[in-house]
């Protein structure tokens, strides 16, 4: 890391990664709802954890650590703002945003390497070459930082895949989107070799993250579809003409033809 970069980080009050927080176990804390898919219940220092499918999941992973005194940096995510991070609990006064870390992959690699020297957690959304990715993971191990790429990353210790589910809150012509169900699958190597899966509400009703709890005693009947925002069910539309629910009536007698009336009269 250059002297100018070191001086800049020192002026911001940022020391070498790992100097600001006391974590004897070498694991940075996360929200309790996010601990299940992580092998040690947190983010192990020196590890590379790729996060795919959800920027909200990435911000939620940063929240508890920054609140505990860790510094975080996000590079290569120009659409990620401080307001969205704050809504998910990130201490934004310990968050650095680098929307455009470089013009090419080599410059991005140098920028991320400099961030790993001074920040506890570094998220990167810009792609780098496979060789640069391995070098950055090695640098994170040496600096005891946590590297959080949002792209394909060879040799990642843990990979979190987020699968977005259904939103709740909308009714028939009214309501607001309140909660989103998010399924997180974790795969990795070493202590993370056993696949894990958890279901979260992200965002939850209060805007943060919460554990997903299934409604007790509510089972939809076969062939029924749940109404969003309600605990009711409805039957899916059927094809063909609709059948009337009115009681059936006996058919009216047909009028006699003229010849038949004459025959009856003459008889």
C-alpha positions in Angstrom: 0.0 0.0 0.0 1.4 3.4 -0.9 2.3 6.1 1.7 -0.3 8.5 0.3 -3.0 5.9 0.6 -1.9 5.0 4.2 -1.9 8.7 5.1 -5.4 9.2 3.7 -6.8 6.2 5.6 -5.0 7.4 8.8 -6.6 10.8 8.4 -10.0 9.1 8.3 -9.2 7.3 11.5 -8.8 3.9 9.8 -5.9 1.7 10.8 -4.8 -1.6 9.5 -7.6 -4.2 9.2 -8.2 -5.9 12.5 -6.8 -3.2 14.7 -10.1 -1.5 15.6 -12.1 -4.5 16.9 -11.3 -7.1 19.5 -12.4 -10.5 18.1 -10.4 -13.3 19.7 -12.2 -15.9 17.7 -11.3 -14.1 14.4 -15.0 -14.0 13.4 -16.9 -10.7 12.7 -20.5 -10.6 14.0 -23.6 -10.7 11.8 -27.3 -10.5 12.6 -28.7 -13.6 14.3 -31.0 -14.3 11.4 -27.9 -14.5 9.1 -25.8 -16.7 11.3 -27.4 -20.0 10.2 -25.8 -20.3 6.7 -22.4 -19.2 8.0 -20.2 -22.1 9.3 -19.0 -20.2 12.4 -22.1 -18.0 12.8 -20.2 -15.0 11.5 -17.7 -13.8 8.9 -14.3 -15.3 9.5 -11.4 -13.0 9.1 -9.2 -13.7 6.1 -12.0 -15.5 4.2 -13.6 -14.8 0.8 -17.4 -15.0 0.9 -19.1 -14.4 -2.5 -22.7 -13.1 -2.4 -24.8 -13.7 -5.4 -28.3 -12.5 -6.2 -29.0 -9.8 -3.7 -27.3 -6.5 -2.8 -29.6 -6.3 0.2 -28.1 -9.5 1.6 -24.6 -8.0 1.2 -25.6 -4.8 3.1 -27.3 -6.9 5.8 -24.1 -8.9 6.3 -22.2 -5.6 6.9 -24.7 -4.2 9.4 -23.7 -5.9 12.7 -19.9 -5.7 12.0 -20.0 -1.9 11.3 -22.2 -1.4 14.4 -19.5 -3.2 16.4 -16.7 -0.8 15.2 -15.5 -2.4 12.0 -14.9 -0.4 8.8 -16.3 -1.5 5.5 -15.8 -0.5 1.9 -18.0 -1.2 -1.2 -16.3 -0.9 -4.6 -17.8 -1.1 -8.0 -21.5 -0.8 -7.1 -22.5 2.7 -8.3 -26.2 2.1 -7.6 -25.6 1.3 -3.9 -26.1 4.3 -1.8 -25.7 5.3 1.9 -29.5 5.5 2.4 -30.1 1.9 1.4 -27.2 0.8 3.6 -28.6 2.8 6.6 -32.1 1.3 6.2 -30.5 -2.2 6.6 -28.6 -1.2 9.7 -25.2 -0.4 8.3 -23.2 2.3 10.3 -22.7 4.6 7.4 -20.1 6.7 9.2 -17.8 3.6 9.0 -18.7 2.8 5.3 -16.7 4.0 2.3 -18.3 3.9 -1.2 -16.1 3.6 -4.2 -18.6 3.6 -7.2 -15.9 3.3 -9.9 -12.7 1.7 -8.6 -11.0 1.7 -12.0 -11.2 1.9 -15.8 -10.0 -1.6 -16.3 -9.6 -4.9 -14.4 -6.0 -4.3 -13.4 -6.8 -0.9 -11.9 -9.8 -2.4 -10.1 -7.5 -5.0 -8.6 -5.1 -2.4 -7.3 -7.9 -0.4 -5.8 -9.4 -3.4 -4.0 -5.9 -4.5 -2.8 -5.4 -1.0 -1.2 -8.9 -1.3 0.4 -8.0 -4.7 1.9 -5.0 -3.1 3.6 -7.2 -0.7 5.7 -10.7 -2.0 5.9 -12.2 -5.0 7.8 -14.7 -5.8 5.1 -14.4 -5.1 1.4 -17.2 -5.8 -1.1 -16.4 -5.6 -4.8 -18.9 -5.6 -7.6 -16.6 -5.1 -10.5 -15.2 -8.1 -12.3 -11.5 -9.0 -12.2 -9.4 -11.6 -13.9 -9.1 -15.1 -12.3 -5.5 -14.6 -11.4 -6.2 -11.2 -9.8 -9.1 -12.8 -7.8 -6.8 -15.4 -6.4 -4.2 -12.7 -5.4 -6.9 -10.6 -3.7 -8.1 -13.6 -1.7 -4.5 -14.2 -0.6 -4.2 -10.6 0.4 -7.4 -10.8 2.4 -6.0 -13.8 4.3 -2.7 -12.0 4.9 -4.5 -8.8 6.1 -7.2 -10.6 8.0 -9.9 -8.8 6.1 -13.1 -10.3 4.8 -13.5 -10.1 1.0 -17.1 -10.1 -0.3 -17.3 -10.3 -4.1 -20.6 -10.0 -5.9 -19.3 -11.8 -9.0 -18.1 -15.2 -9.9 -15.0 -15.7 -7.8 -12.7 -18.7 -8.1 -11.5 -20.2 -4.9 -14.1 -18.5 -2.6 -14.3 -20.1 0.8 -18.1 -19.7 1.0 -20.7 -18.8 -1.7 -24.1 -17.4 -0.7 -26.8 -17.7 -3.3 -30.0 -15.6 -2.7 -33.2 -16.7 -4.4 -35.9 -14.0 -4.3 -39.3 -15.3 -3.3 -42.8 -13.7 -3.1 -43.7 -10.2 -1.8 -46.5 -9.7 0.7 -48.6 -6.7 1.5 -50.7 -6.2 -1.6 -54.4 -6.9 -1.6 -57.0 -6.6 -4.3 -56.4 -3.1 -5.6 -54.8 -1.8 -2.4 -51.9 -2.1 -0.1 -48.1 -1.7 -0.2 -45.2 -4.1 -0.6 -44.1 -4.9 2.9 -42.0 -8.0 3.1 -40.0 -10.2 0.7 -39.2 -13.8 1.2 -35.5 -14.6 0.5 -34.0 -18.1 0.4 -30.3 -18.2 1.0 -28.2 -21.3 0.1 -24.7 -21.6 1.3 -22.0 -23.9 -0.3 -18.3 -23.9 0.2 -15.2 -25.8 1.2 -13.5 -26.9 4.4 -15.8 -26.1 7.3 -18.4 -24.8 4.9 -18.5 -28.0 2.8 -21.9 -29.0 4.2 -24.6 -27.2 2.2 -26.9 -25.0 4.3 -30.2 -23.3 3.6 -32.2 -20.6 5.4 -35.3 -18.5 4.6 -35.3 -14.8 5.6 -37.6 -11.8 5.3 -35.5 -9.2 3.5 -36.7 -6.5 3.7 -38.9 -7.3 6.7 -41.9 -5.2 7.7 -39.7 -2.8 9.6 -37.3 -2.4 6.7 -34.5 -4.6 8.1 -34.0 -8.4 8.1 -36.0 -11.0 10.1 -36.4 -14.7 10.3 -39.2 -16.2 8.2 -41.9 -17.9 10.3 -44.6 -19.9 8.6 -48.1 -19.2 9.6 -49.3 -22.0 11.9 -52.4 -24.0 10.9 -52.7 -22.4 7.5 -52.6 -25.0 4.7 -54.0 -24.2 1.3 -56.3 -26.8 -0.2 -55.2 -28.5 -3.4 -55.9 -26.5 -6.5 -56.1 -23.2 -4.5 -54.0 -20.1 -4.9 -53.1 -17.9 -2.0 -54.3 -14.3 -2.2 -51.4 -11.9 -1.7 -51.8 -9.8 1.5 -54.5 -12.0 2.8 -54.8 -15.4 4.5 -57.5 -16.4 2.1 -57.5 -18.7 -0.9 -59.3 -18.7 -4.2 -59.9 -21.3 -6.8 -58.0 -20.8 -10.1 -60.2 -20.0 -13.1 -61.6 -22.9 -15.0 -61.8 -23.2 -18.8 -65.0 -23.4 -20.7 -68.3 -21.7 -20.1 -69.2 -20.8 -16.6 -71.8 -22.9 -14.9 -74.8 -21.2 -13.3 -75.2 -21.8 -9.5 -79.0 -21.3 -9.8 -81.2 -24.4 -9.1 -82.1 -26.3 -12.3 -85.7 -26.1 -13.5 -87.8 -28.6 -15.4 -88.1 -27.7 -19.1 -91.3 -25.9 -20.2 -93.8 -28.1 -22.3 -93.5 -27.5 -26.0 -96.6 -25.9 -27.6 -98.7 -28.3 -29.7 -98.6 -27.8 -33.4 -101.7 -26.6 -35.3 -102.4 -30.1 -36.9 -102.1 -31.8 -33.6 -104.7 -29.3 -32.1 -107.1 -30.0 -34.9 -106.7 -33.7 -34.4 -107.5 -33.4 -30.7 -110.5 -31.2 -31.3 -112.1 -33.6 -33.9 -111.6 -36.5 -31.5 
